[in-house]
Amino acid sequence: MASVQDITVSASINLLSALAFLLAFAFLRLQPFNDRVYFPKWYKKGIRASPRRSGPMMKKFINLDFRTYLKFWNWMPAALRMPEPELIDHAGLDSAVYVRIYLLGLKIFVPIAILAFAVLVPVNWTGSTLDDIKDLTYSNIDKLSISNVPSGSIRLVAHIIMAYVFTFWTCYVLYKEYQIITNKRLQFLASEKRRPDQFTVLVRNVPSDPDESVSEHVEHFFCVNHPDHYLSHQVVYNANKLAKLVEDKMSLNNWLTYYQTRFERNPKKRPRTKTGFWGLWGKNVDAIDYYTEEIEKISKEEAAERETVMSDPKAIVPAAFVSFKSRWGAAVCAQTQQSSNPTLWLTEWAPEPRDVYWNNLAIPYVELTVKKLLMAAAMFFLTFFFMIPIAFVQSLASIDGIKKVFPFLKTLIEKESVKSIVQGFLPGIVLKIFLAFLPTILMTMSKVEGHTSLSSLDRRSAGKYHLFLIVNVFFGSIITGAAFQQLQKFLNQSPSEIPRTVGVAIPMKATFFITYIMVDGWAGIAAEILRLVPLIIYHLKNTFLVKTEKDREQAMDPGCIAFPTSEPRIQLYFMLGLVYAVVTPFILPFIIVFFAFAYVVFRHQIINVYDQKYESAATFWPDVHRRVIIGLIISQLLLLGLLSTKNAAQSTPLLLVLPVLTIWFHRFCKGRFESAFVKFPLQEAMVKDTLEKATEPNLNLKAYLQDAYVHPVFKGVEINRPSVIDDEENNPLVSTKRKSGKVSKASSRGGSP
Amino acid sequence: MASVQDITVSASINLLSALAFLLAFAFLRLQPFNDRVYFPKWYKKGIRASPRRSGPMMKKFINLDFRTYLKFWNWMPAALRMPEPELIDHAGLDSAVYVRIYLLGLKIFVPIAILAFAVLVPVNWTGSTLDDIKDLTYSNIDKLSISNVPSGSIRLVAHIIMAYVFTFWTCYVLYKEYQIITNKRLQFLASEKRRPDQFTVLVRNVPSDPDESVSEHVEHFFCVNHPDHYLSHQVVYNANKLAKLVEDKMSLNNWLTYYQTRFERNPKKRPRTKTGFWGLWGKNVDAIDYYTEEIEKISKEEAAERETVMSDPKAIVPAAFVSFKSRWGAAVCAQTQQSSNPTLWLTEWAPEPRDVYWNNLAIPYVELTVKKLLMAAAMFFLTFFFMIPIAFVQSLASIDGIKKVFPFLKTLIEKESVKSIVQGFLPGIVLKIFLAFLPTILMTMSKVEGHTSLSSLDRRSAGKYHLFLIVNVFFGSIITGAAFQQLQKFLNQSPSEIPRTVGVAIPMKATFFITYIMVDGWAGIAAEILRLVPLIIYHLKNTFLVKTEKDREQAMDPGCIAFPTSEPRIQLYFMLGLVYAVVTPFILPFIIVFFAFAYVVFRHQIINVYDQKYESAATFWPDVHRRVIIGLIISQLLLLGLLSTKNAAQSTPLLLVLPVLTIWFHRFCKGRFESAFVKFPLQEAMVKDTLEKATEPNLNLKAYLQDAYVHPVFKGVEINRPSVIDDEENNPLVSTKRKSGKVSKASSRGGSP
């Protein structure tokens, strides 16, 4: 167990690194040439635009106004200043609700921390069990924890009462928050402008008909069964191959641009490339010619494929976007069952056009259930046995493994210094690499499961990641050992023994988790705001690829909230807070600092940086709510186990009431609020319909919905670059060094097509 | 362990008692004066009517045609002869599908039994482990069971393969059956005549409005939100008190009739009664005058209450039956969410008028969830701790307890013979009484949970009873000891140890369960067909109460399938069969006999006797399916535990695949079929609407639906007996003794209307 000194040292190191990140951020964000990295959202919105034509040239790239540096911290109040309605308007409800998760953390833990420090810390401190045990190492932190209370002491009553108080407070805050979010969602949906998805329903599993095409069949079916409401429909083409071609062409275009830029900078030497993978292998050819040729080839291929897809009836998948004359009609169709066979004519509210995940629209029912089974099994093995393949790779990545595979490295790695590095770091790096790939693996698994919108994919991946974190990070840290060893241990223990085993280990791991919070939480959030990777990539792209204003627009990578990874991580902090609130309240201030800091940082990010890929109107909130409840229940069971080892077994029935009440509370909230996130009240639809009919009686809805749900590749025919290449200021980062050359180039290029 | 001889003796006793019941039935059913007990369904349908006017008088009451006695068994082929479509038409889909549960048992277990006897019995028989153990008592039955196979023997592969084969066969049959039932249900619903519930939706939790009455509020809401479809609505009155008064009046009327009959038979002495409970205590008064007065009093009270209910706006509960112009409109309203607050304006498809459970229509959301929580907790305690209060009562019902409470019985019960009876039987009787009351207790719990239809109450009670049977009969018999002791045992064992503990005990209990099947199954079913209790009650009523043909109609108690108790009992047999199929196949023939016998008996009963209270179109099938799956999974887990004690631990992963696949199969079926039992496809609704519009263009639907959903007490204003008291033939059982009086009466009745 670490002492207070250790914690202090760790805290100062992490505070310093967080501070360093923040200072770097404060400095970098004030440089105009980083403007597009730190304020991309405003550019996307068209409110901010480079170049700023006024002022001296230098000022465009480096901020020389030293007064602004003195106010480097002023992004924080600025981030907090924007009122929430404006924030929702500016960044969307998803983002605004996402930062409220951090606020929820503050709302739950600040009063809990105050109460815990007022009641539990004195009770623990004066417990003086640890004073008597001289031979055991313990720190002052442990004196603040429940470990310092003697077994069977009457003092434990305070902990039980506090467990009740904390549970009720958490549930109260959760209830209020669910209510607020529900109202915000309903308001948001009610105040939304006309959008295609309000009128549209996604129909899947259209049965095949020998006499009719899919399109005719859909039309006839809905004309018959929704005669007063059906308006039109849009079939879905299987354009996966076409989309691949378009993507390839984009990438080839990028390479062409890169070599053209190189050639322009150094006109004496035509750049050459190799035809193999990433230009590393293969025949050496002239790069510009090669890529021009390749693009021509792929363009032809693309045109042919486009022709095929549009004309071949087999390219139409048995799914369609069906639009209705009114929101009411769409709401009815989305919520009802169409056919007596519930696996045919499946209707669901269409996602936003940009939220559609096109690849999954045409999976038959049986295939879908088999895929779900396989993914569930895969998830089980991934969670509990992921250490096995990693241990295998780690064994390969050892000294002997490397010697076998790369004999030429033998002399190098047999040096003592290199050897120790390899042995010390390689296994850790292998694990890190796996963990870095984990979100991608989980997302792939979610994709296989066959969800039809990006938002649902994100939500499902978050669920998987949450499970993984609970098993491997939370329980894995408490009971050291790989997950499958835990599993084996748990299978061979009685159900009442498990919380006891874990509960006993809980207080001992407090200092570990405090360090974890500081490293992963504090420093991690500070790194988030610095955006080091987007910063580097932007400047690289800007140097080599950007020619037009539009290119620069594309080079900006505002990113978005990584919901599938960041939300489960927040949940880990909720769980830590709830578990330790009664056991070791000392951990709470660290969690509160995390939530407060993250709240400010993410509020800043969603205002200035992130550009969400879709807007789901906070559909994820029921998941967030459920996971906090899961954390709460785990905390209650672990406390129960802990107290039963403290000779307080008579408290068990008293504490068993808590999870029962919590589960009931969850069901209550589910019934009370969840349908607002799943279903679509007819009353709301009717109100909007009536309003629209009154204000816009002559609206041509059919024209409005015509192309709303067309696969993006059919919309993006104009992905070829615009003819007027406007290259000025294409490279501010570098061009400051060769300011004189810029002007001539800009003028010479003015004539090029 | 019982030997083959024991089993043979037990089998013969039970066979003989079953045969005795059947003979008694065969004799009694041929007597015309029992006609209304054994063929009430035909009377209810109006196809059969007493008295048979032709033939000699004697023949009306006793069957003298001895040839019919020789064919006493011919009810069996008769019961099987009616084809299923006719059966559905005659008895309803609920009943027809109910007997198919027994058929399902035959379909599953006949092939399994053949396979098991062909493969497993030889494998077990030649295992010869038990031959070596001379000191242990074992029977020949055990030589047929898995106990006879040596630990770790290669022979166990046969059992594992059979476990797979049986699982796949069971799932296949379940799938096919689910498909058949689904189609039958859809056909049944499609071919149904026009019924009020097709057009009607039950709306609950109507929010209160300060300016409008409930009725106005409902009308306005649906006029606005379903403008093209809303037709009319029917408010619900809180008529619980009125219904109680009507019921009391009925009972008083019965007593009056009883005393009038007595007075008519013996005109010299006016009957007297006491005013207290059931005429046992209180003032001695003239019975006829007293009851006439009481009836007058209660009639006035009833009229006043009726007035109050009809005029007082507070007597209208916030619920209504809303009718639509088309089935399509009703289907849409039932499946969609109306308001953004999901706890208001809750819509669900209205139950049949006779299926409505009126008392539960007005429970607010919060109260409902609290009640559900309380009932879940109560169910837990009832299941696991029900032995505690019973043990308490049993201790009171001991010799000492009786001496304390009834000192005057002291001398009596201290006699040795009485004492032994009290000590031997009383505890058993206390338990029996509790078990007899159990279905009522469970039904009351379901009522508290707030379901709105009798069918859902039945289904919920069946679920509770099933849980109770699994825990207390199945596991309770295998691991002897009260349920809470089992619970404690399980909590202190590891999860992997539990199937092992139970699994080991399984083969040893085979003979017990064989006896159980014969007593509870064979003899129980034979008793069912004899209908001893309704027989006695009918003749008692007929003697003392029946005056008119209508009274006799009411004295008939055809009864109905006791779904909440009988379905879970069938499930117990399914579970026994599945558990023992691999372990002790010898049990299978007994189960098959049960299923076959029960199938014939219940087919006979639903054709001739039962009169269902409602028709839910087999809504219960998903429950039946799920419970068979539960039995299958339990059997797989127990086999896993059993084999792991047989030194065949390497089979564990192989056997773990089975429950996973079974759960997946369940989810697959759920997705594929369940919505046919829950939702209402728009296509079907549209087809029926269109057809109706074409055939009956001038239908006045509003008039048709006018009074469909009126509380029965408002319909039953004419419950007063018809003015012409028509008393002839009121007592055929007795009247055979006074035949002379009969004829004159019969002729006098010729003129009556």
HADDOCK unambig.tbl for C-alpha pairs under 7 A between the chains (distance, minus, plus):
assign (segid A and resid 225 and name CA) (segid B and resid 682 and name CA) 6.72 0.50 0.50
assign (segid A and resid 225 and name CA) (segid B and resid 683 and name CA) 5.85 0.50 0.50
assign (segid A and resid 225 and name CA) (segid B and resid 686 and name CA) 6.19 0.50 0.50
assign (segid A and resid 332 and name CA) (segid B and resid 332 and name CA) 6.32 0.50 0.50
assign (segid A and resid 332 and name CA) (segid B and resid 336 and name CA) 6.54 0.50 0.50
assign (segid A and resid 335 and name CA) (segid B and resid 335 and name CA) 6.53 0.50 0.50
assign (segid A and resid 335 and name CA) (segid B and resid 336 and name CA) 5.74 0.50 0.50
assign (segid A and resid 336 and name CA) (segid B and resid 332 and name CA) 6.53 0.50 0.50
assign (segid A and resid 336 and name CA) (segid B and resid 335 and name CA) 5.74 0.50 0.50
assign (segid A and resid 336 and name CA) (segid B and resid 336 and name CA) 6.89 0.50 0.50
assign (segid A and resid 337 and name CA) (segid B and resid 679 and name CA) 6.71 0.50 0.50
assign (segid A and resid 337 and name CA) (segid B and resid 680 and name CA) 6.43 0.50 0.50
assign (segid A and resid 337 and name CA) (segid B and resid 681 and name CA) 4.78 0.50 0.50
assign (segid A and resid 337 and name CA) (segid B and resid 682 and name CA) 6.31 0.50 0.50
assign (segid A and resid 338 and name CA) (segid B and resid 681 and name CA) 4.80 0.50 0.50
assign (segid A and resid 338 and name CA) (segid B and resid 682 and name CA) 4.92 0.50 0.50
assign (segid A and resid 338 and name CA) (segid B and resid 683 and name CA) 5.64 0.50 0.50
assign (segid A and resid 339 and name CA) (segid B and resid 681 and name CA) 5.05 0.50 0.50
assign (segid A and resid 339 and name CA) (segid B and resid 682 and name CA) 6.60 0.50 0.50
assign (segid A and resid 339 and name CA) (segid B and resid 683 and name CA) 5.50 0.50 0.50
assign (segid A and resid 340 and name CA) (segid B and resid 676 and name CA) 6.41 0.50 0.50
assign (segid A and resid 340 and name CA) (segid B and resid 681 and name CA) 5.33 0.50 0.50
assign (segid A and resid 342 and name CA) (segid B and resid 672 and name CA) 6.14 0.50 0.50
assign (segid A and resid 342 and name CA) (segid B and resid 673 and name CA) 6.81 0.50 0.50
assign (segid A and resid 342 and name CA) (segid B and resid 675 and name CA) 6.31 0.50 0.50
assign (segid A and resid 343 and name CA) (segid B and resid 672 and name CA) 6.05 0.50 0.50
assign (segid A and resid 369 and name CA) (segid B and resid 668 and name CA) 6.49 0.50 0.50
assign (segid A and resid 373 and name CA) (segid B and resid 664 and name CA) 6.64 0.50 0.50
assign (segid A and resid 491 and name CA) (segid B and resid 494 and name CA) 5.91 0.50 0.50
assign (segid A and resid 491 and name CA) (segid B and resid 495 and name CA) 5.39 0.50 0.50
assign (segid A and resid 491 and name CA) (segid B and resid 496 and name CA) 5.48 0.50 0.50
assign (segid A and resid 492 and name CA) (segid B and resid 494 and name CA) 4.81 0.50 0.50
assign (segid A and resid 492 and name CA) (segid B and resid 495 and name CA) 6.59 0.50 0.50
assign (segid A and resid 492 and name CA) (segid B and resid 496 and name CA) 6.02 0.50 0.50
assign (segid A and resid 493 and name CA) (segid B and resid 493 and name CA) 6.58 0.50 0.50
assign (segid A and resid 493 and name CA) (segid B and resid 494 and name CA) 4.07 0.50 0.50
assign (segid A and resid 493 and name CA) (segid B and resid 495 and name CA) 6.86 0.50 0.50
assign (segid A and resid 494 and name CA) (segid B and resid 491 and name CA) 5.89 0.50 0.50
assign (segid A and resid 494 and name CA) (segid B and resid 492 and name CA) 4.81 0.50 0.50
assign (segid A and resid 494 and name CA) (segid B and resid 493 and name CA) 4.10 0.50 0.50
assign (segid A and resid 494 and name CA) (segid B and resid 494 and name CA) 3.45 0.50 0.50
assign (segid A and resid 494 and name CA) (segid B and resid 495 and name CA) 6.10 0.50 0.50
assign (segid A and resid 495 and name CA) (segid B and resid 491 and name CA) 5.40 0.50 0.50
assign (segid A and resid 495 and name CA) (segid B and resid 492 and name CA) 6.60 0.50 0.50
assign (segid A and resid 495 and name CA) (segid B and resid 493 and name CA) 6.90 0.50 0.50
assign (segid A and resid 495 and name CA) (segid B and resid 494 and name CA) 6.12 0.50 0.50
assign (segid A and resid 495 and name CA) (segid B and resid 495 and name CA) 6.64 0.50 0.50
assign (segid A and resid 496 and name CA) (segid B and resid 491 and name CA) 5.50 0.50 0.50
assign (segid A and resid 496 and name CA) (segid B and resid 492 and name CA) 6.04 0.50 0.50
assign (segid A and resid 664 and name CA) (segid B and resid 373 and name CA) 6.63 0.50 0.50
assign (segid A and resid 668 and name CA) (segid B and resid 369 and name CA) 6.48 0.50 0.50
assign (segid A and resid 672 and name CA) (segid B and resid 342 and name CA) 6.11 0.50 0.50
assign (segid A and resid 672 and name CA) (segid B and resid 343 and name CA) 6.04 0.50 0.50
assign (segid A and resid 673 and name CA) (segid B and resid 342 and name CA) 6.78 0.50 0.50
assign (segid A and resid 675 and name CA) (segid B and resid 342 and name CA) 6.30 0.50 0.50
assign (segid A and resid 676 and name CA) (segid B and resid 340 and name CA) 6.38 0.50 0.50
assign (segid A and resid 679 and name CA) (segid B and resid 337 and name CA) 6.69 0.50 0.50
assign (segid A and resid 680 and name CA) (segid B and resid 337 and name CA) 6.41 0.50 0.50
assign (segid A and resid 681 and name CA) (segid B and resid 337 and name CA) 4.78 0.50 0.50
assign (segid A and resid 681 and name CA) (segid B and resid 338 and name CA) 4.80 0.50 0.50
assign (segid A and resid 681 and name CA) (segid B and resid 339 and name CA) 5.04 0.50 0.50
assign (segid A and resid 681 and name CA) (segid B and resid 340 and name CA) 5.32 0.50 0.50
assign (segid A and resid 682 and name CA) (segid B and resid 225 and name CA) 6.71 0.50 0.50
assign (segid A and resid 682 and name CA) (segid B and resid 337 and name CA) 6.32 0.50 0.50
assign (segid A and resid 682 and name CA) (segid B and resid 338 and name CA) 4.94 0.50 0.50
assign (segid A and resid 682 and name CA) (segid B and resid 339 and name CA) 6.60 0.50 0.50
assign (segid A and resid 683 and name CA) (segid B and resid 225 and name CA) 5.84 0.50 0.50
assign (segid A and resid 683 and name CA) (segid B and resid 338 and name CA) 5.64 0.50 0.50
assign (segid A and resid 683 and name CA) (segid B and resid 339 and name CA) 5.50 0.50 0.50
assign (segid A and resid 686 and name CA) (segid B and resid 225 and name CA) 6.19 0.50 0.50
